[in-house]
């Protein structure tokens, strides 16, 4: 009997961990930089065609070619000091080390150089981006979450304010 209970507990913990891992893999809006474009719930890397560099979201590191080899740093080198991350085009590449295939990406996305056609997360009014701690509305969003006690801006309270969650009188 003990083995059966231990097996059930192990399976439960395994499936809970698996669900958490899947949630973290498929959704990382809170980790994305606020200069990243809207529309992507999960991003592993951004390719920056204007400067032919990459940004890894989980590592918070830029990868760029330095003297014939790819290096990763927490900031871009001074030669890119005038590069505007908010107004340049970014390409999402969900690959572990995309710089290893740089020739392919450089050719494939060459037409995106000089484009300024994406809205950055910072400028979005979509509340799903407020989870990002660097978004200008993040603190208001946190305050609202605490105020609503997790009821998502009062949506679960119903339309008539009776608080039964069904939106109509019973």
GUGUVEX-313890 format. One line per 4 residues: their letters; for each residue x, y, z of N, C-alpha, C, O, CB. Coordinates in nm, 2 decimals. Glycine has a CB too. Layout:
BEGIN
A = X Y Z X Y Z X Y Z X Y Z X Y Z ~ ...
//
This chain:
BEGIN
XXXX = 0.08 -0.12 0.00 0.00 0.00 0.00 0.09 0.13 0.00 0.06 0.22 -0.07 -0.09 0.00 0.12 ~ 0.20 0.12 0.08 0.28 0.24 0.08 0.34 0.27 -0.05 0.35 0.39 -0.10 0.40 0.22 0.18 ~ 0.38 0.17 -0.13 0.44 0.19 -0.26 0.33 0.25 -0.35 0.37 0.33 -0.44 0.49 0.05 -0.32 ~ 0.21 0.21 -0.34 0.10 0.26 -0.42 0.08 0.41 -0.39 0.07 0.49 -0.49 -0.03 0.18 -0.40
XXXX = 0.08 0.45 -0.27 0.06 0.59 -0.23 0.19 0.67 -0.27 0.17 0.78 -0.33 0.05 0.60 -0.07 ~ 0.30 0.61 -0.26 0.43 0.68 -0.30 0.42 0.70 -0.45 0.47 0.81 -0.50 0.55 0.60 -0.26 ~ 0.38 0.60 -0.53 0.37 0.61 -0.67 0.27 0.72 -0.71 0.29 0.80 -0.80 0.32 0.48 -0.73 ~ 0.15 0.73 -0.65 0.05 0.83 -0.67 0.11 0.97 -0.65 0.09 1.06 -0.73 -0.08 0.81 -0.59
XXXX = 0.18 0.99 -0.53 0.24 1.12 -0.50 0.34 1.15 -0.60 0.35 1.27 -0.64 0.30 1.11 -0.35 ~ 0.43 1.06 -0.64 0.53 1.09 -0.74 0.47 1.13 -0.87 0.52 1.22 -0.94 0.62 0.96 -0.76 ~ 0.37 1.06 -0.91 0.30 1.09 -1.04 0.24 1.23 -1.03 0.25 1.31 -1.13 0.20 0.99 -1.08 ~ 0.18 1.26 -0.92 0.11 1.39 -0.90 0.22 1.50 -0.91 0.20 1.60 -0.98 0.04 1.40 -0.77
XXXX = 0.33 1.49 -0.84 0.43 1.59 -0.84 0.50 1.60 -0.97 0.53 1.71 -1.02 0.54 1.55 -0.73 ~ 0.51 1.49 -1.04 0.57 1.49 -1.18 0.48 1.56 -1.27 0.53 1.65 -1.35 0.60 1.35 -1.23 ~ 0.35 1.54 -1.27 0.26 1.61 -1.36 0.25 1.76 -1.33 0.24 1.84 -1.42 0.12 1.54 -1.36 ~ 0.26 1.79 -1.20 0.25 1.93 -1.16 0.38 2.00 -1.21 0.37 2.12 -1.26 0.24 1.95 -1.00
XXXX = 0.49 1.94 -1.19 0.62 2.00 -1.24 0.62 2.01 -1.39 0.66 2.11 -1.45 0.74 1.92 -1.20 ~ 0.57 1.91 -1.46 0.56 1.91 -1.60 0.47 2.03 -1.65 0.50 2.10 -1.75 0.50 1.78 -1.66 ~ 0.36 2.05 -1.58 0.26 2.16 -1.62 0.33 2.29 -1.60 0.32 2.38 -1.68 0.13 2.15 -1.54 ~ 0.41 2.31 -1.49 0.48 2.43 -1.46 0.58 2.46 -1.57 0.60 2.57 -1.61 0.54 2.43 -1.32
XXXX = 0.66 2.36 -1.60 0.76 2.37 -1.71 0.70 2.41 -1.84 0.75 2.50 -1.91 0.84 2.24 -1.72 ~ 0.59 2.35 -1.88 0.52 2.38 -2.00 0.47 2.52 -2.00 0.48 2.59 -2.10 0.41 2.28 -2.03 ~ 0.42 2.57 -1.88 0.37 2.70 -1.87 0.48 2.80 -1.89 0.47 2.90 -1.96 0.30 2.73 -1.74 ~ 0.60 2.77 -1.83 0.71 2.86 -1.84 0.77 2.86 -1.98 0.82 2.96 -2.02 0.82 2.82 -1.74
XXXX = 0.77 2.75 -2.05 0.83 2.74 -2.18 0.74 2.81 -2.28 0.79 2.88 -2.37 0.84 2.59 -2.22 ~ 0.61 2.80 -2.26 0.52 2.86 -2.36 0.48 3.00 -2.34 0.40 3.06 -2.41 0.40 2.77 -2.37 ~ 0.53 3.06 -2.23 0.48 3.20 -2.20 0.60 3.27 -2.12 0.63 3.23 -2.01 0.35 3.19 -2.12 ~ 0.66 3.37 -2.18 0.76 3.45 -2.11 0.75 3.60 -2.13 0.85 3.67 -2.14 0.90 3.40 -2.15
XXXX = 0.62 3.65 -2.13 0.60 3.79 -2.15 0.67 3.87 -2.04 0.72 3.98 -2.07 0.46 3.82 -2.15 ~ 0.67 3.82 -1.92 0.74 3.90 -1.81 0.89 3.91 -1.83 0.95 4.00 -1.76 0.70 3.84 -1.68 ~ 0.95 3.82 -1.90 1.09 3.82 -1.92 1.14 3.90 -2.04 1.26 3.94 -2.05 1.15 3.68 -1.93 ~ 1.05 3.92 -2.13 1.09 3.99 -2.26 1.13 4.14 -2.23 1.07 4.20 -2.14 0.98 3.98 -2.36
XXXX = 1.22 4.19 -2.30 1.26 4.33 -2.28 1.14 4.42 -2.33 1.07 4.38 -2.42 1.39 4.37 -2.36 ~ 1.13 4.53 -2.27 1.01 4.62 -2.31 1.03 4.68 -2.45 0.94 4.74 -2.50 0.99 4.73 -2.21 ~ 1.15 4.67 -2.50 1.17 4.72 -2.64 1.13 4.61 -2.74 1.13 4.63 -2.86 1.32 4.76 -2.66 ~ 1.10 4.49 -2.69 1.06 4.38 -2.78 0.93 4.41 -2.84 0.85 4.48 -2.78 1.06 4.25 -2.70
XXXX = 0.90 4.36 -2.96 0.77 4.38 -3.02 0.66 4.31 -2.96 0.68 4.20 -2.90 0.78 4.35 -3.17 ~ 0.54 4.36 -2.96 0.42 4.30 -2.91 0.38 4.18 -3.01 0.43 4.17 -3.12 0.30 4.40 -2.90 ~ 0.30 4.09 -2.95 0.25 3.98 -3.04 0.31 3.85 -3.02 0.28 3.75 -3.08 0.26 4.02 -3.18 ~ 0.41 3.84 -2.92 0.48 3.72 -2.90 0.47 3.67 -2.76 0.53 3.74 -2.67 0.63 3.73 -2.95
XXXX = 0.40 3.57 -2.73 0.39 3.52 -2.59 0.52 3.45 -2.54 0.55 3.45 -2.42 0.27 3.43 -2.58 ~ 0.59 3.40 -2.64 0.72 3.33 -2.60 0.82 3.37 -2.70 0.80 3.37 -2.83 0.70 3.18 -2.60 ~ 0.94 3.41 -2.65 1.05 3.45 -2.74 1.18 3.39 -2.68 1.21 3.41 -2.56 1.07 3.60 -2.76 ~ 1.25 3.32 -2.76 1.38 3.27 -2.71 1.49 3.37 -2.75 1.58 3.40 -2.66 1.42 3.13 -2.77
XXXX = 1.49 3.42 -2.87 1.59 3.51 -2.92 1.53 3.61 -3.01 1.43 3.58 -3.08 1.71 3.44 -2.99 ~ 1.58 3.73 -3.01 1.55 3.83 -3.12 1.67 3.85 -3.21 1.78 3.85 -3.16 1.51 3.97 -3.05 ~ 1.64 3.85 -3.34 1.75 3.89 -3.43 1.73 4.04 -3.46 1.62 4.08 -3.49 1.74 3.80 -3.56 ~ 1.84 4.11 -3.46 1.83 4.26 -3.48 1.90 4.28 -3.62 2.02 4.30 -3.62 1.90 4.34 -3.37
XXXX = 1.82 4.28 -3.73 1.88 4.29 -3.86 1.97 4.41 -3.89 2.07 4.41 -3.96 1.77 4.28 -3.96 ~ 1.93 4.53 -3.83 2.00 4.65 -3.86 2.15 4.64 -3.81 2.24 4.70 -3.88 1.94 4.77 -3.78 ~ 2.18 4.57 -3.71 2.31 4.56 -3.66 2.36 4.41 -3.66 2.48 4.38 -3.62 2.32 4.61 -3.51 ~ 2.28 4.32 -3.72 2.32 4.18 -3.73 2.37 4.12 -3.60 2.47 4.06 -3.59 2.43 4.16 -3.84
XXXX = 2.28 4.14 -3.50 2.31 4.09 -3.36 2.19 4.02 -3.31 2.08 4.02 -3.37 2.36 4.20 -3.27 ~ 2.20 3.95 -3.20 2.09 3.87 -3.14 2.08 3.91 -2.99 2.18 3.96 -2.93 2.12 3.72 -3.15 ~ 1.96 3.89 -2.94 1.94 3.91 -2.80 1.87 3.79 -2.75 1.77 3.75 -2.80 1.85 4.04 -2.77 ~ 1.93 3.72 -2.64 1.87 3.61 -2.58 1.79 3.65 -2.46 1.85 3.71 -2.37 1.98 3.50 -2.54
XXXX = 1.66 3.62 -2.46 1.57 3.67 -2.36 1.60 3.61 -2.22 1.61 3.68 -2.12 1.43 3.64 -2.40 ~ 1.62 3.48 -2.21 1.64 3.42 -2.08 1.77 3.45 -2.02 1.78 3.46 -1.90 1.63 3.26 -2.09 ~ 1.88 3.48 -2.10 2.01 3.51 -2.05 2.03 3.66 -2.04 2.12 3.71 -1.97 2.12 3.46 -2.14 ~ 1.94 3.74 -2.10 1.95 3.89 -2.10 2.09 3.93 -2.16 2.15 4.01 -2.10 1.93 3.95 -1.96
XXXX = 2.12 3.86 -2.27 2.25 3.89 -2.33 2.24 3.91 -2.48 2.16 3.85 -2.55 2.35 3.77 -2.30 ~ 2.32 4.00 -2.53 2.33 4.03 -2.67 2.45 3.95 -2.72 2.55 3.93 -2.66 2.36 4.18 -2.70 ~ 2.43 3.89 -2.84 2.53 3.82 -2.91 2.56 3.89 -3.04 2.47 3.92 -3.12 2.49 3.67 -2.94 ~ 2.69 3.92 -3.06 2.73 3.99 -3.18 2.87 3.95 -3.22 2.94 3.89 -3.14 2.73 4.15 -3.16
XXXX = 2.90 3.97 -3.35 3.03 3.93 -3.40 3.14 4.03 -3.36 3.13 4.15 -3.39 3.03 3.91 -3.55 ~ 3.24 3.98 -3.30 3.35 4.06 -3.25 3.48 4.00 -3.30 3.53 3.90 -3.25 3.35 4.08 -3.09 ~ 3.54 4.06 -3.40 3.67 4.01 -3.46 3.66 3.87 -3.51 3.76 3.79 -3.50 3.77 4.01 -3.35 ~ 3.55 3.84 -3.57 3.53 3.71 -3.64 3.48 3.60 -3.55 3.46 3.48 -3.59 3.67 3.66 -3.69
XXXX = 3.45 3.63 -3.42 3.38 3.53 -3.34 3.26 3.59 -3.26 3.26 3.71 -3.24 3.48 3.47 -3.23 ~ 3.17 3.51 -3.23 3.04 3.55 -3.16 3.07 3.56 -3.01 3.12 3.46 -2.95 2.93 3.46 -3.20 ~ 3.04 3.67 -2.96 3.05 3.69 -2.81 2.92 3.73 -2.75 2.83 3.79 -2.82 3.16 3.80 -2.78 ~ 2.90 3.70 -2.63 2.77 3.73 -2.56 2.81 3.83 -2.44 2.89 3.80 -2.36 2.70 3.61 -2.50
XXXX = 2.73 3.94 -2.44 2.75 4.04 -2.34 2.62 4.09 -2.29 2.52 4.08 -2.35 2.84 4.16 -2.39 ~ 2.62 4.15 -2.17 2.50 4.21 -2.11 2.45 4.34 -2.18 2.34 4.38 -2.16 2.51 4.23 -1.96 ~ 2.54 4.40 -2.26 2.51 4.52 -2.33 2.57 4.52 -2.47 2.67 4.45 -2.49 2.55 4.65 -2.25 ~ 2.52 4.61 -2.55 2.58 4.62 -2.68 2.71 4.70 -2.68 2.73 4.78 -2.59 2.48 4.68 -2.78
XXXX = 2.81 4.68 -2.77 2.93 4.76 -2.77 2.90 4.90 -2.81 2.80 4.93 -2.86 3.03 4.70 -2.86 ~ 3.00 4.99 -2.78 2.98 5.13 -2.80 2.96 5.17 -2.95 2.90 5.27 -2.98 3.10 5.21 -2.75 ~ 3.00 5.08 -3.04 2.98 5.11 -3.18 2.83 5.12 -3.21 2.79 5.17 -3.32 3.05 5.01 -3.27 ~ 2.74 5.06 -3.13 2.60 5.06 -3.15 2.52 5.16 -3.06 2.40 5.15 -3.04 2.54 4.92 -3.13
XXXX = 2.60 5.25 -3.00 2.53 5.35 -2.90 2.42 5.43 -2.96 2.33 5.47 -2.89 2.64 5.44 -2.85 ~ 2.41 5.45 -3.09 2.30 5.52 -3.15 2.19 5.43 -3.21 2.10 5.48 -3.27 2.36 5.61 -3.27 ~ 2.21 5.30 -3.19 2.10 5.21 -3.23 1.98 5.22 -3.14 2.00 5.21 -3.02 2.16 5.06 -3.23 ~ 1.86 5.23 -3.20 1.74 5.25 -3.12 1.66 5.12 -3.12 1.60 5.08 -3.21 1.65 5.36 -3.18
XXXX = 1.67 5.05 -3.00 1.61 4.92 -2.99 1.45 4.93 -3.00 1.39 4.84 -3.04 1.65 4.86 -2.85 ~ 1.40 5.04 -2.95 1.25 5.06 -2.95 1.19 5.08 -3.09 1.08 5.03 -3.12 1.22 5.18 -2.87 ~ 1.27 5.13 -3.18 1.21 5.17 -3.31 1.27 5.08 -3.43 1.24 5.11 -3.54 1.24 5.31 -3.34 ~ 1.36 4.99 -3.40 1.41 4.90 -3.50 1.33 4.77 -3.51 1.26 4.73 -3.42 1.56 4.87 -3.48
XXXX = 1.34 4.71 -3.62 1.27 4.58 -3.64 1.34 4.47 -3.57 1.46 4.46 -3.58 1.25 4.55 -3.79 ~ 1.26 4.38 -3.50 1.32 4.26 -3.44 1.25 4.14 -3.50 1.13 4.14 -3.52 1.30 4.27 -3.29 ~ 1.33 4.03 -3.52 1.27 3.91 -3.57 1.28 3.80 -3.46 1.39 3.79 -3.40 1.35 3.86 -3.70 ~ 1.17 3.74 -3.42 1.17 3.63 -3.32 1.23 3.51 -3.39 1.19 3.46 -3.49 1.03 3.61 -3.27
XXXX = 1.33 3.45 -3.32 1.39 3.33 -3.36 1.40 3.23 -3.24 1.48 3.26 -3.15 1.54 3.35 -3.42 ~ 1.31 3.13 -3.24 1.31 3.04 -3.13 1.40 2.92 -3.16 1.35 2.81 -3.19 1.16 2.99 -3.10 ~ 1.52 2.95 -3.14 1.63 2.85 -3.16 1.74 2.88 -3.06 1.75 2.99 -3.02 1.69 2.86 -3.31 ~ 1.80 2.77 -3.01 1.89 2.79 -2.90 2.01 2.89 -2.92 2.03 2.98 -2.84 1.95 2.66 -2.86
XXXX = 2.08 2.87 -3.03 2.19 2.96 -3.06 2.19 3.00 -3.21 2.26 2.95 -3.29 2.33 2.88 -3.03 ~ 2.10 3.09 -3.24 2.07 3.13 -3.38 2.20 3.19 -3.45 2.21 3.18 -3.57 1.96 3.23 -3.39 ~ 2.29 3.25 -3.37 2.41 3.31 -3.43 2.49 3.20 -3.50 2.57 3.24 -3.59 2.49 3.38 -3.33 ~ 2.47 3.08 -3.47 2.55 2.97 -3.54 2.50 2.95 -3.68 2.56 2.89 -3.77 2.53 2.83 -3.46
XXXX = 2.38 3.00 -3.71 2.32 3.00 -3.84 2.31 3.14 -3.90 2.21 3.17 -3.97 2.18 2.93 -3.84 ~ 2.39 3.23 -3.86 2.38 3.37 -3.89 2.37 3.40 -4.04 2.29 3.48 -4.08 2.50 3.44 -3.83 ~ 2.45 3.33 -4.12 2.45 3.35 -4.26 2.31 3.33 -4.32 2.26 3.41 -4.40 2.54 3.25 -4.34 ~ 2.24 3.23 -4.27 2.10 3.21 -4.31 2.01 3.32 -4.27 1.93 3.37 -4.35 2.05 3.07 -4.26
XXXX = 2.01 3.36 -4.14 1.92 3.46 -4.09 1.96 3.60 -4.15 1.87 3.68 -4.18 1.93 3.47 -3.94 ~ 2.08 3.63 -4.17 2.12 3.75 -4.23 2.07 3.77 -4.37 2.02 3.88 -4.41 2.28 3.76 -4.24 ~ 2.07 3.66 -4.45 2.01 3.67 -4.59 1.86 3.67 -4.58 1.80 3.75 -4.65 2.06 3.55 -4.67 ~ 1.80 3.59 -4.50 1.66 3.57 -4.49 1.59 3.70 -4.45 1.48 3.73 -4.50 1.62 3.46 -4.40
XXXX = 1.65 3.77 -4.36 1.59 3.89 -4.30 1.65 4.02 -4.34 1.63 4.13 -4.27 1.58 3.88 -4.15 ~ 1.73 4.02 -4.44 1.80 4.15 -4.49 1.70 4.26 -4.53 1.73 4.37 -4.51 1.89 4.12 -4.61 ~ 1.58 4.22 -4.57 1.48 4.32 -4.61 1.42 4.39 -4.49 1.35 4.49 -4.51 1.37 4.25 -4.69 ~ 1.44 4.34 -4.37 1.39 4.41 -4.25 1.48 4.52 -4.20 1.44 4.60 -4.12 1.37 4.31 -4.14
XXXX = 1.60 4.54 -4.26 1.68 4.64 -4.22 1.62 4.78 -4.25 1.56 4.80 -4.35 1.82 4.63 -4.29 ~ 1.63 4.87 -4.15 1.57 5.00 -4.17 1.42 5.01 -4.15 1.36 5.12 -4.16 1.60 5.05 -4.30 ~ 1.35 4.90 -4.12 1.21 4.91 -4.10 1.18 4.95 -3.95 1.25 4.91 -3.86 1.14 4.77 -4.13 ~ 1.07 5.02 -3.94 1.03 5.08 -3.81 0.88 5.05 -3.80 0.80 5.14 -3.78 1.06 5.23 -3.79
XXXX = 0.84 4.93 -3.80 0.69 4.89 -3.82 0.64 4.81 -3.70 0.54 4.74 -3.72 0.67 4.82 -3.94 ~ 0.71 4.80 -3.59 0.66 4.72 -3.48 0.63 4.81 -3.35 0.71 4.90 -3.33 0.76 4.61 -3.44 ~ 0.53 4.77 -3.28 0.50 4.84 -3.16 0.58 4.77 -3.04 0.56 4.65 -3.03 0.35 4.84 -3.13 ~ 0.66 4.85 -2.97 0.73 4.78 -2.86 0.63 4.75 -2.74 0.53 4.82 -2.72 0.85 4.87 -2.81
XXXX = 0.67 4.66 -2.66 0.59 4.62 -2.54 0.57 4.74 -2.45 0.46 4.76 -2.40 0.66 4.51 -2.46 ~ 0.67 4.83 -2.44 0.66 4.95 -2.36 0.54 5.03 -2.39 0.47 5.09 -2.30 0.78 5.03 -2.37 ~ 0.50 5.04 -2.52 0.40 5.13 -2.57 0.26 5.06 -2.58 0.16 5.13 -2.62 0.44 5.19 -2.70 ~ 0.25 4.94 -2.55 0.13 4.86 -2.56 0.03 4.90 -2.45 0.07 4.91 -2.33 0.15 4.71 -2.56
XXXX = -0.10 4.91 -2.48 -0.20 4.93 -2.38 -0.28 4.80 -2.35 -0.38 4.80 -2.28 -0.30 5.04 -2.43 ~ -0.23 4.69 -2.41 -0.29 4.56 -2.38 -0.25 4.51 -2.24 -0.13 4.50 -2.22 -0.25 4.45 -2.49 ~ -0.34 4.48 -2.16 -0.31 4.45 -2.02 -0.22 4.32 -2.00 -0.16 4.31 -1.90 -0.43 4.44 -1.94 ~ -0.22 4.24 -2.10 -0.14 4.12 -2.09 0.01 4.15 -2.08 0.09 4.07 -2.03 -0.16 4.02 -2.21
XXXX = 0.05 4.27 -2.12 0.19 4.31 -2.12 0.23 4.37 -1.98 0.34 4.40 -1.96 0.22 4.40 -2.23 ~ 0.13 4.41 -1.90 0.15 4.47 -1.78 0.22 4.38 -1.68 0.28 4.43 -1.58 0.02 4.52 -1.72 ~ 0.22 4.25 -1.70 0.29 4.16 -1.62 0.44 4.18 -1.62 0.52 4.15 -1.53 0.26 4.01 -1.66 ~ 0.49 4.24 -1.73 0.63 4.27 -1.74 0.67 4.39 -1.64 0.61 4.50 -1.65 0.67 4.32 -1.89
XXXX = 0.76 4.36 -1.55 0.80 4.45 -1.44 0.85 4.58 -1.49 0.86 4.68 -1.42 0.90 4.39 -1.35 ~ 0.90 4.59 -1.62 0.95 4.71 -1.67 0.85 4.79 -1.75 0.88 4.90 -1.80 1.07 4.68 -1.76 ~ 0.73 4.74 -1.77 0.62 4.81 -1.84 0.58 4.93 -1.76 0.57 4.92 -1.64 0.50 4.71 -1.87 ~ 0.55 5.04 -1.82 0.51 5.16 -1.75 0.38 5.14 -1.66 0.36 5.21 -1.56 0.49 5.28 -1.84
XXXX = 0.30 5.05 -1.70 0.17 5.02 -1.62 0.18 4.91 -1.52 0.08 4.87 -1.46 0.06 4.99 -1.72 ~ 0.30 4.85 -1.51 0.32 4.73 -1.42 0.27 4.76 -1.28 0.20 4.68 -1.22 0.46 4.69 -1.42 ~ 0.32 4.87 -1.22 0.29 4.90 -1.08 0.14 4.92 -1.06 0.08 4.87 -0.96 0.36 5.02 -1.03 ~ 0.07 4.99 -1.16 -0.07 5.00 -1.15 -0.14 4.87 -1.16 -0.24 4.84 -1.09 -0.12 5.10 -1.26
XXXX = -0.09 4.78 -1.25 -0.15 4.65 -1.27 -0.14 4.57 -1.14 -0.23 4.50 -1.10 -0.08 4.58 -1.38 ~ -0.02 4.57 -1.08 0.00 4.50 -0.95 -0.09 4.55 -0.84 -0.16 4.47 -0.77 0.15 4.51 -0.90 ~ -0.11 4.68 -0.83 -0.20 4.74 -0.74 -0.34 4.69 -0.76 -0.42 4.66 -0.67 -0.19 4.89 -0.74 ~ -0.38 4.69 -0.89 -0.52 4.65 -0.93 -0.54 4.50 -0.90 -0.65 4.46 -0.85 -0.54 4.67 -1.08
XXXX = -0.43 4.42 -0.92 -0.45 4.27 -0.89 -0.47 4.25 -0.74 -0.55 4.17 -0.70 -0.32 4.20 -0.93 ~ -0.39 4.33 -0.66 -0.41 4.32 -0.51 -0.55 4.37 -0.47 -0.61 4.31 -0.38 -0.30 4.40 -0.44 ~ -0.59 4.48 -0.53 -0.72 4.54 -0.50 -0.84 4.45 -0.53 -0.93 4.43 -0.46 -0.74 4.67 -0.57 ~ -0.82 4.38 -0.65 -0.93 4.29 -0.69 -0.92 4.15 -0.63 -1.00 4.07 -0.66 -0.93 4.28 -0.84
XXXX = -0.81 4.13 -0.55 -0.80 4.01 -0.49 -0.79 3.89 -0.59 -0.85 3.78 -0.56 -0.91 3.98 -0.38 ~ -0.73 3.91 -0.70 -0.71 3.81 -0.80 -0.83 3.79 -0.89 -0.84 3.69 -0.96 -0.68 3.68 -0.73 ~ -0.93 3.88 -0.89 -1.05 3.86 -0.97 -1.04 3.92 -1.11 -1.14 3.95 -1.17 -1.17 3.91 -0.90 ~ -0.92 3.94 -1.15 -0.89 3.99 -1.29 -0.98 4.12 -1.32 -1.07 4.11 -1.40 -0.92 3.89 -1.39
XXXX = -0.95 4.22 -1.25 -1.02 4.35 -1.27 -1.16 4.34 -1.24 -1.24 4.42 -1.30 -0.99 4.40 -1.41 ~ -1.20 4.25 -1.15 -1.34 4.24 -1.12 -1.43 4.17 -1.22 -1.55 4.16 -1.20 -1.40 4.38 -1.10 ~ -1.37 4.10 -1.31 -1.45 4.03 -1.42 -1.53 3.92 -1.36 -1.63 3.88 -1.41 -1.36 3.98 -1.53 ~ -1.48 3.86 -1.25 -1.55 3.74 -1.19 -1.67 3.79 -1.10 -1.73 3.70 -1.04 -1.46 3.65 -1.12
XXXX = -1.69 3.92 -1.08 -1.79 3.96 -0.99 -1.92 3.98 -1.06 -2.02 4.00 -0.99 -1.75 4.10 -0.93 ~ -1.93 3.96 -1.19 -2.06 3.97 -1.25 -2.08 4.12 -1.29 -2.02 4.21 -1.25 -2.17 3.92 -1.16 ~ -2.18 4.14 -1.38 -2.21 4.27 -1.44 -2.30 4.35 -1.35 -2.31 4.47 -1.36 -2.27 4.25 -1.57 ~ -2.37 4.28 -1.25 -2.46 4.36 -1.17 -2.40 4.40 -1.04 -2.47 4.46 -0.96 -2.59 4.28 -1.16
XXXX = -2.28 4.36 -1.01 -2.21 4.39 -0.88 -2.26 4.31 -0.76 -2.22 4.35 -0.65 -2.24 4.54 -0.86 ~ -2.33 4.20 -0.78 -2.38 4.12 -0.67 -2.27 4.03 -0.62 -2.29 3.97 -0.52 -2.50 4.05 -0.70 ~ -2.16 4.01 -0.70 -2.05 3.94 -0.65 -2.07 3.79 -0.66 -1.98 3.71 -0.61 -2.02 3.97 -0.51 ~ -2.18 3.74 -0.72 -2.19 3.59 -0.73 -2.11 3.53 -0.84 -2.11 3.41 -0.85 -2.34 3.56 -0.74
XXXX = -2.05 3.61 -0.92 -1.96 3.56 -1.03 -2.04 3.51 -1.15 -1.98 3.47 -1.25 -1.88 3.44 -0.98 ~ -2.17 3.52 -1.15 -2.25 3.48 -1.26 -2.31 3.59 -1.34 -2.36 3.57 -1.45 -2.36 3.39 -1.21 ~ -2.30 3.71 -1.30 -2.34 3.83 -1.37 -2.49 3.85 -1.38 -2.53 3.93 -1.46 -2.28 3.82 -1.51 ~ -2.56 3.78 -1.30 -2.71 3.80 -1.30 -2.76 3.76 -1.16 -2.70 3.69 -1.08 -2.78 3.71 -1.41
XX = -2.88 3.82 -1.12 -2.93 3.80 -0.99 -2.99 3.66 -0.99 -3.05 3.61 -1.08 -3.04 3.90 -0.96 ~ -2.98 3.60 -0.87 -3.04 3.46 -0.85 -3.13 3.47 -0.74 -3.19 3.37 -0.70 -2.93 3.36 -0.82
//
